[in-house]
């Protein structure tokens, strides 16, 4: 599925963070490997038992704000998830195509808004280690609003907060359910990232166009309209 964007009709670009602007390898390592290992060691159970338990806990709250909440997981698992996140901070890295694309958006006069489900501490740690904030115009954590991107109430709140016009907005994310939520709200352009984790095979989207390198959009973004 291909996405042709009429850039002259786009004012705002909403961007997810993990897997979209940053390499998702950080989060996959943290939540799929480090947390189960640490929990297993603390509880004195086998790696397989720890993995099974952690997976069941994740599944129970998927697509809710708790799934992204470090405080929730600290309490639920008896681990200091915030301290663990801080310690792993240097692992957070930008995608290679992030800065060229964000800079091209700025040069074209587009408003660049980060919209992440990441917990504020998680966000702060990643900003510290990547310098991402300097390439964005506004940074929003859904925890501030009390709803994740999967919830329509979040989109209404973001529209009120930012004044964005859904019909003049592009949204980029690496989660199909979240892209579905944005499309349901009326966001005109919804684009999926096919390679959120640099260490894994590319993924595909059933209902949305996908892209593996934002630099492919720069030529059409920077073309000057002829009178």
ZITA-V743731 format. One record per residue. N is the residue number from 0. RES is the residue in one small letter. SS is DSSP state (h for helix, s for strand, l for the rest). D_FIRST is the distance of its C-alpha to the first C-alpha in Angstrom with 2 decimals. Layout:
[[N,RES,SS,D_FIRST] [N,RES,SS,D_FIRST]]
This chain:
[[0,x,l,0.00] [1,x,l,3.80] [2,x,l,6.78] [3,x,l,9.98] [4,x,l,12.90] [5,x,l,16.25] [6,x,h,18.26] [7,x,h,21.51] [8,x,h,20.63] [9,x,l,19.95] [10,x,l,23.15] [11,x,s,22.25] [12,x,s,19.91] [13,x,s,20.29] [14,x,s,19.86] [15,x,l,20.43] [16,x,l,22.90] [17,x,s,22.89] [18,x,l,19.94] [19,x,l,18.50] [20,x,l,21.47] [21,x,s,23.67] [22,x,l,23.27] [23,x,l,23.05] [24,x,h,25.55] [25,x,h,28.29] [26,x,h,27.45] [27,x,h,26.69] [28,x,h,30.05] [29,x,h,31.86] [30,x,h,30.85] [31,x,h,30.32] [32,x,h,33.25] [33,x,h,35.69] [34,x,h,36.09] [35,x,h,36.68] [36,x,h,39.03] [37,x,h,40.97] [38,x,h,41.24] [39,x,h,42.40] [40,x,h,45.04] [41,x,h,46.26] [42,x,h,46.57] [43,x,l,47.93] [44,x,l,45.43] [45,x,l,43.56] [46,x,h,40.13] [47,x,h,38.71] [48,x,h,40.37] [49,x,h,39.15] [50,x,h,35.52] [51,x,h,35.73] [52,x,h,37.38] [53,x,h,35.01] [54,x,h,31.93] [55,x,h,33.59] [56,x,h,34.33] [57,x,h,30.78] [58,x,h,29.43] [59,x,h,32.07] [60,x,h,30.81] [61,x,l,27.05] [62,x,l,25.20] [63,x,l,28.60] [64,x,h,30.12] [65,x,h,32.55] [66,x,h,29.85] [67,x,h,29.57] [68,x,l,33.29] [69,x,h,35.50] [70,x,h,38.61] [71,x,h,37.57] [72,x,h,37.02] [73,x,h,40.24] [74,x,h,42.17] [75,x,h,40.46] [76,x,h,40.83] [77,x,l,43.93] [78,x,l,42.31] [79,x,l,42.30] [80,x,h,38.55] [81,x,h,39.01] [82,x,h,41.40] [83,x,h,39.14] [84,x,h,36.25] [85,x,h,38.61] [86,x,h,39.77] [87,x,l,36.29] [88,x,h,35.36] [89,x,h,35.51] [90,x,h,32.60] [91,x,l,30.23] [92,x,l,28.40] [93,x,s,25.82] [94,x,l,22.61] [95,x,l,23.26] [96,x,l,20.65] [97,x,h,21.88] [98,x,h,24.94] [99,x,h,23.71] [100,x,h,20.84] [101,x,h,23.24] [102,x,h,25.87] [103,x,h,23.66] [104,x,h,22.82] [105,x,h,26.58] [106,x,h,27.46] [107,x,l,25.22] [108,x,l,26.97] [109,x,l,24.26] [110,x,s,25.58] [111,x,s,24.35] [112,x,s,24.89] [113,x,s,24.70] [114,x,s,24.10] [115,x,s,24.86] [116,x,l,26.15] [117,x,l,28.36] [118,x,l,32.08] [119,x,h,34.05] [120,x,h,35.93] [121,x,h,32.83] [122,x,h,31.44] [123,x,h,34.79] [124,x,h,35.08] [125,x,h,31.69] [126,x,h,32.39] [127,x,h,35.75] [128,x,h,34.44] [129,x,h,31.42] [130,x,l,32.57] [131,x,h,29.25] [132,x,h,31.05] [133,x,h,32.17] [134,x,h,28.64] [135,x,l,27.92] [136,x,l,29.51] [137,x,s,29.65] [138,x,s,29.32] [139,x,s,29.03] [140,x,s,29.52] [141,x,h,28.79] [142,x,h,32.14] [143,x,h,33.82] [144,x,l,32.55] [145,x,l,33.13] [146,x,l,29.70] [147,x,l,26.55] [148,x,l,23.09] [149,x,l,22.56] [150,x,l,25.35] [151,x,h,25.02] [152,x,h,28.44] [153,x,h,27.16] [154,x,h,24.81] [155,x,h,27.74] [156,x,h,29.95] [157,x,h,27.67] [158,x,h,27.37] [159,x,h,31.16] [160,x,h,31.72] [161,x,h,29.59] [162,x,l,29.55] [163,x,l,25.83] [164,x,l,24.30] [165,x,h,21.12] [166,x,h,19.93] [167,x,h,20.45] [168,x,s,18.90] [169,x,s,15.99] [170,x,s,15.94] [171,x,s,14.84] [172,x,s,15.65] [173,x,l,15.31] [174,x,l,16.05] [175,x,h,13.86] [176,x,h,17.06] [177,x,h,17.72] [178,x,h,14.39] [179,x,h,15.15] [180,x,h,18.59] [181,x,h,17.61] [182,x,h,15.45] [183,x,h,18.44] [184,x,h,20.73] [185,x,l,19.01] [186,x,l,17.34] [187,x,l,15.31] [188,x,s,12.65] [189,x,s,11.67] [190,x,s,10.08] [191,x,s,10.49] [192,x,s,12.54] [193,x,l,11.93] [194,x,l,15.55] [195,x,l,17.82] [196,x,l,20.79] [197,x,l,21.75] [198,x,l,23.72] [199,x,l,21.17] [200,x,l,18.37] [201,x,l,14.78] [202,x,l,13.12] [203,x,l,9.77] [204,x,l,8.70] [205,x,l,8.93] [206,x,l,8.52] [207,x,l,6.95] [208,x,s,4.67] [209,x,s,6.99] [210,x,s,9.55] [211,x,l,12.80] [212,x,l,14.99] [213,x,l,15.59] [214,x,h,17.74] [215,x,h,14.86] [216,x,h,14.86] [217,x,h,18.64] [218,x,h,19.22] [219,x,h,17.49] [220,x,h,19.09] [221,x,h,22.49] [222,x,l,22.63] [223,x,l,25.61] [224,x,l,25.49] [225,x,l,28.07] [226,x,l,30.59]]
